[in-house]
Amino acid sequence: MTGFYRDGYCRTGAGDVGLHTVCVQVTEEFLLFSRSRGNDLMAPAPQWDFPGLQPGDRWCLCVTRWKEAFDAGVAPKVCLEATHSSAIEWVNLEDLKAHALPMGE
């Protein structure tokens, strides 16, 4: 289950220091990039009830990691309707739109 609160939503709050606000559809390229930055999202973490991600999965990503991936040219596609509005405090809305999945996908 995605989201900081593991409730399926990209909501944030005072305890979410990572700001898990950008809903993405991960790619292999992004997953390898994230692993190279010290966050292996492919590896299962049973202690967090996390099975690991595979290309095509949706995930609430930290906005700063999305920005880092964007700057490196490997940003995953964004599900805008599921992304928290606070994400635009950290990234440009036009950049998010340029990486948007088609509505309803």
C-alpha positions as CSV (number, residue, x, y, z in Angstrom):
1,M,0.0,0.0,0.0
2,T,1.4,3.3,-1.0
3,G,1.5,6.7,0.7
4,F,3.4,7.8,3.8
5,Y,0.4,6.7,5.9
6,R,0.1,3.4,3.8
7,D,-3.5,4.3,3.0
8,G,-3.2,4.5,-0.8
9,Y,-3.1,8.3,-0.9
10,C,-0.2,10.7,-1.5
11,R,-1.2,12.7,1.6
12,T,1.4,14.4,3.8
13,G,1.5,15.7,7.3
14,A,3.9,16.8,10.0
15,G,5.6,13.4,10.4
16,D,6.2,13.0,6.7
17,V,9.7,14.6,6.5
18,G,10.2,13.0,3.0
19,L,7.1,14.6,1.6
20,H,5.7,11.6,-0.2
21,T,3.4,13.7,-2.4
22,V,4.1,12.8,-6.1
23,C,2.1,9.8,-7.4
24,V,4.3,8.1,-10.1
25,Q,4.3,5.1,-12.3
26,V,7.7,3.7,-11.8
27,T,10.0,2.6,-14.6
28,E,13.0,0.3,-14.5
29,E,15.2,3.2,-15.3
30,F,13.9,5.2,-12.4
31,L,14.1,2.2,-10.0
32,L,17.7,1.7,-10.9
33,F,18.4,5.4,-10.5
34,S,16.7,5.4,-7.0
35,R,18.8,2.4,-6.0
36,S,21.9,4.1,-7.1
37,R,21.0,7.0,-4.8
38,G,20.6,4.6,-1.8
39,N,16.9,3.9,-1.9
40,D,16.3,0.5,-3.3
41,L,12.6,0.5,-4.0
42,M,12.8,-2.9,-5.8
43,A,13.9,-4.7,-2.6
44,P,11.2,-6.2,-0.4
45,A,11.1,-4.8,3.1
46,P,8.9,-7.2,5.1
47,Q,9.2,-5.1,8.3
48,W,7.3,-2.4,6.5
49,D,4.9,-4.8,4.7
50,F,6.6,-3.7,1.5
51,P,6.9,-6.2,-1.3
52,G,9.2,-4.1,-3.5
53,L,8.2,-2.3,-6.7
54,Q,8.3,-3.4,-10.3
55,P,8.1,-1.3,-13.4
56,G,4.5,-0.1,-13.9
57,D,3.7,0.0,-10.2
58,R,2.2,3.2,-8.8
59,W,4.0,4.8,-5.8
60,C,3.8,8.0,-3.7
61,L,7.3,9.3,-4.2
62,C,9.2,11.9,-2.2
63,V,8.9,15.1,-4.2
64,T,12.7,15.8,-3.8
65,R,13.5,12.4,-5.3
66,W,11.2,13.1,-8.2
67,K,13.0,16.4,-8.7
68,E,16.4,14.7,-8.5
69,A,15.3,12.2,-11.1
70,F,13.9,15.0,-13.3
71,D,17.2,16.8,-13.2
72,A,18.9,13.6,-14.1
73,G,16.5,12.9,-17.0
74,V,14.9,9.8,-15.5
75,A,11.8,11.2,-13.9
76,P,8.9,8.7,-13.9
77,K,5.5,9.6,-15.3
78,V,3.1,11.4,-12.8
79,C,-0.5,10.7,-12.0
80,L,-1.5,14.3,-11.6
81,E,-5.0,13.6,-10.1
82,A,-3.4,11.5,-7.3
83,T,-0.5,13.9,-6.6
84,H,-0.8,16.1,-3.6
85,S,-1.1,19.8,-4.3
86,S,1.8,20.7,-2.0
87,A,4.2,19.1,-4.5
88,I,4.2,22.4,-6.5
89,E,6.0,24.1,-3.6
90,W,9.1,22.0,-4.6
91,V,8.7,21.4,-8.3
92,N,7.3,23.3,-11.3
93,L,3.8,22.4,-12.2
94,E,4.7,22.6,-15.9
95,D,7.4,19.9,-15.3
96,L,4.8,17.7,-13.6
97,K,2.4,18.2,-16.5
98,A,5.1,17.4,-19.0
99,H,5.5,14.0,-17.3
100,A,1.8,13.4,-16.7
101,L,0.1,10.1,-17.5
102,P,-3.1,10.5,-19.5
103,M,-6.0,11.2,-17.2
104,G,-7.7,8.1,-15.9
105,E,-4.7,5.8,-16.7
